[in-house]
Structure formats: structure tokens, C-alpha cells
Amino acid sequence: MLGKVTLNLPEDPLGPLRRKDGDPAFDEAWQAQSLAIADTLVGAGVVTATGWAEALGFELQSAARAGAPDNAETYYLVAVLGAVEKLLRQIEIVGRDELDARVEAWRQAYLSTPHGKPVELQAAPKCMHC
């Protein structure tokens, strides 16, 4: 039988998540949001924690084999988003056409947003297939 488990709470449990060096844990809000999507899928039982870990690990290994740098951009843009997109396609919670259209809409929003401004989906120009 396992003994009692005690959790050590941080001094400021409601404060912003920080890296060990004191910097914010995320460089940009979309990084936190992409992990929140994965957490929501796991929390809702749509994807298992093991399935998420395997998908993320696969994307990280693929990026490393392709020679991608080991940095935050590779982690979030390539691995996290790649794993979320593949899982959504596999579980068919979102149809392939719908997901592809949404990815394209975000790409267009990014391209249409002035430097330094937050990217918002409504910044995407209207298109026939989005």
C-alpha cells in the first residue's frame, strides 16, 4: 500500500508560471494556448496522456532527425502544433478539410498582421475555402 502523498505548493500558487531563471514560461500566448488544447483533449478523455506523450515525442524526434534546432520555436511550432494537428486528424474530432481551412485561416491572419501586433483570426482575409 502506498503512503500518504504530500504536495509542496509554491509560495505564490496563483502567480504566473515562470522558468527557473525567472523569465515567463511562454514567449507568446499561443504557446500556452497550444498546450492548453492538448491538456483539454487529455482532460476530456478524448486523448490519453500516453497518446499525447507519444505524439509529442514522435514530433520532437522527427524534428531532431530533420536537423531542426533544439529551441522553443521547434518545440512549440513544430512539435506541439504538429502533435495536436495529427491527434485531431486521427480522432476525427475535426474533419480534415475543416482543420486544413482553419490552419490556412490562421496562416493568412499571421501574414496580414502588422509586426508587433497580436495575431487574431479575424485579421485573415476572407477566402472561398476558409
C-alpha positions, 0 to 999 in steps of 0.5 A: 500500500502506498503512503500518504502523498504530500504536495509542496505548493509554491509560495505564490500558487496563483502567480504566473508560471515562470522558468527557473531563471525567472523569465515567463514560461511562454514567449507568446500566448499561443504557446500556452494556448497550444498546450492548453488544447492538448491538456483539454483533449487529455482532460476530456478523455478524448486523448490519453496522456500516453497518446499525447506523450507519444505524439509529442515525442514522435514530433520532437524526434522527427524534428531532431532527425530533420536537423531542426534546432533544439529551441522553443520555436521547434518545440512549440511550432513544430512539435506541439502544433504538429502533435495536436494537428495529427491527434485531431486528424486521427480522432476525427474530432475535426474533419480534415478539410475543416482543420486544413481551412482553419490552419490556412485561416490562421496562416493568412491572419499571421501574414496580414498582421502588422509586426508587433501586433497580436495575431487574431483570426479575424485579421485573415482575409476572407477566402472561398475555402476558409 
